[in-house]
Amino acid sequence: MAVVGAGPSGVYAAQGLVRDGTGPAVDVDVLDRLPCPYGLVRYGVAPDHEKIKSLQNTLRSVLEHPRIRFLGNVEVGAGGVPPDALLRAYHAVVYCVGAATDRRLGIPGEDLRGSHSATDFVSWYSAHPDAAADGFTLGVRAAVVIGVGNVAVDVARVLARGAEELRPTDMPQPALESLARSTVTGVTMVGRRGPSQAKFTTKELRELGTLPDAETRVREDELSLDPGYRDPDGLPSAVRRNVTVLRGWAEAQAAAQAETQAAGGAGRAARTRALTLRFYLRPVEILDDGAGAVRGVRFERTAPDGEGGVTGTGTYEEIEAQLVLRSVGYHGVPLEGLPFDARSGTVPHTAGRVLRDGARSPGEYVAGWIKRGPTGVIGTNRPCAKETVGSLLEDADALLGARGPLADDPLDVLRAAGLRPVEWGGWLGIEAAEADLGRRLERPTVKIPDWDGLLTAADLPD
């Protein structure tokens, strides 16, 4: 079998295939476009979230299974091996290719200089080799992050952290140096709905209030617009915890203001940065400074509509920013040679079995975001992959009977197609090179951020 994608969903699928034990013995090649495994655990989890990043150890133990083979630097689709050729090399293929693009806001000014997707920012500070080589210049005063999910929280936190706090992480050196030169003093995270509809988790939210160099601010007048904030008893427990954190910040902020007034204006020493959470504001335009760069964002005030949504009020507000990062969700992109539903951003399927023109495509399966859409957390991929693996193993006898034993090692087929796969030993070479880079920089392991550096470290044969 082949699994395309070495992130959590792909690794969980591979694990299920080799551990099921109820059918024929299965050998699995886990293919990835990148020379490195672990997908968004390596290239999406913020560098200061070491506990979540430690999931790499679990994924590693799966990829070291004797019947699983990692093959990185293998492009599937346009510019690489097409799905029909891949299916000729394996008895079955499971596509776990995620959702590779950001949703856009669809408002004027979105393409101004200084306006980016949050994913581009994450890719830059996570050393993704496709990230723009010139990175991000942070010589600006103010940044606006549009969105109130965990990715928005991550990028806001990284912008508000001091570089010395990030030095012990594996952040690539160019990104760390850019953050050290940052002149950002204000970060505003904005949601179009209320706090009880926000998608961040409590742990990530609470962390914003612990940053040593940043003062976290909220506005009670905005929070109290939310019926769930005013009366949280009927909220799900996870949402209620979020509201409790925000209420605690609002109360502490009010107490600090009262203390300052009582002291005749002599309050506590100001921190280096301000991190402000705003709610019930819908972006309508990213504003041009007259030279093609961002100078701010125009928002419309919204209000609850009584049915869980919001409606515009016709009242507008501008927030200064020279950097805008949008974090409003992801969307799948088609993989050439596979069917695709553009509306949902997924591959049509039934229980993970790919459908072509409404009929099952023998030997083709999907798992992860390309199957269900960009929903859930890392752990959600496990039951998703389990369902797909169950479907595949139900079909295994028929797949084997239709093909019999394969004539060639799929690795030889890939090489014959002009691909240069990075095997596990090559990945270990990348790990060793990143550890050596960290030693030379007097830091822990430091990621290599470019294709040439990664492939050189992998020591690919000519």
Protein Blocks (a to p, Z undefined) as FASTA:
>chain_A
ZZedjbfklmmmmmmmmmnopaccdddddddfbfbehijmmmmpcfklmmlmmmmmmmmm
mmmpfkbccdehiaehehiacfklmmmmpmbdcddebjabdcdehighklgghiacfklm
mmmmnopakbcfklpafbbfbdcdedjdfklmmmmmmmmpcfklmmmpmbdfklmmmmmm
pcbfbdcdddfbdfklpcbdfklmmmmmmcfkbccdddfklmmmpmklmmmmlpcfklmm
mmmmmmmmmmmmmmmmmmmmmnnopacdddfbdcdddehiacfbdcdehlopafbdcddd
dddehlopacdehiacddddfbdcddebccddddehiacdfknopacdeehiaceehiac
ehiacehjllnopedjfklmmmmmmmmmmmmmmmmmmmmmmnopafbdfklmmmmnopac
ddfklmmmmmmmmmmmmmmnopacdddfbfklmmmmnopaZZ
